[in-house]
Amino acid sequence: METSVLQGFLFVLQPWHFLFLFIGVAGGIVVGALPGLTGSVGIILLLPFLFYVDPATAMVMLCGMFCGAIYGGSISAILISTPGTPSAAATLLDGYPMARRGQAGRAIGIATLASTGGGIISTFCLIFIAPELAHFALRFGPVEYFALMVFGLTIIASVSGKSLVKGLMSGVFGLMIALVGLDPMTGVPRYSFDIPNLMIGFHLLPVLIGLFAISQIFVQIEEQAKGIVLSKQQLTGILPPFRELIRLIKVIVPSSFLGTAIGVIPGTGGAIASFMAYNEARRFSKNPESFGTGNPAGVAAPEAANNGTTGGAMVPLLTLGIPGDVVTAVMLGALMLIGVRPGPLLFKESPDIISAVFAGLLMANVLILILGTVSVRLFPMVLRVPMAILFPLIFGLCFIGSFALANSVWNMVVALAFGVIGYVMRKNEFPAAPVILGVILGPIAEDVLGRALISAYGDWTTLVRSPIALFFYAIAIASVTYSLLRRPGGKSE
């Protein structure tokens, strides 16, 4: 294990690879700091560039974007009470009150240290957990993989937002998109309506770009009329005193482990982890009434937890090919586009990629600490980027990325069409994450189901003969049941 991580560091620290990691982290911080542009949008904007580098370098850059975006969300949460990402929603509860007292620099410094601590702890957990889980998963055959995909599809219930019915409708829509094209077993066209471009189905990249990036820009343009005013802040006293740091470590460490544990559970994410950590920090505080008024622990706990989910969410993604949250769902699509198939075979066939991910995540968090402390005075300038410049630039990158996939104007049309569909979904509170899960996991489930039935000569009972498969069916039922019970009144609405 030590040799693998060391080899990863030797790879990441090469100037060319380190440059891509730096661009990923810095770009992630900028994307995360801009309200509305989440980590998933940042990863999508990177896709056109990832086709020109080797898979290991692409993975390093994606890890940098992932970690940087999660941290960047705290900047706008502290400065203007607007979380740049959903996972930073709990940070503003005490971060913004600190900023209003003229302690914005101190709040950002605490968020930077907590984010770094949470990310490093979660990465070490990933290093020790993932290989063991991957070794177990090597025993999987088509039947076990089909059961795993069934479990993966039940995550739709966990990422459905307020309405389970709307989430399921979005998931079914994603599965319908995946069915367009030629049947992988028979070669018969499905839902192509004799349109040649539909015979090959929808490429994942323009669908991702449309649903997440273009639709988000449509929403942000509409909301610009509301306006966001940036308060003038004195960003001094960035690093907390040593005594305060010791007190905060007692909050950062347990919050990091809590965030990692939550991140491992598919369908959760940084928002859940940050609020749980915030609640636990307040519960065990000697002054719980001070939370919400500018308590430094109220900044440290959620930031350690939501950055702790980065390593945790990578565990099911790398070992089982199951995304842990919305951002890793988009990352799964990105990996498949560049020819990387997450799963247990990745650890056996491409150990260089795994070691690069381990080292990349560790170095990404070190860069967050450096960039967060050095560039803190530039953060208000990031938030002042004129939308008249930002939105056309993002639109251009989206269309260039869609076109570059196959030098096809059709993919640009698809991206724009799904942008409109995504906008309508957002306005009517239909979540986009279930659509992506359906598009990604649906074809895999269909493929392994076909192989399982062929090897069993059409005997459907083979799907329930494996103990591992039965285990995944059981936790799939448990996942859906939990998602139903945790809703108010146990109802889907």
Order of alpha helices (4+ residues) and beta strands (2+ residues): alpha-alpha-alpha-alpha-alpha-alpha-alpha-alpha-beta-beta-alpha-alpha-alpha-alpha-alpha-alpha-alpha-alpha-alpha-alpha-alpha-alpha-alpha
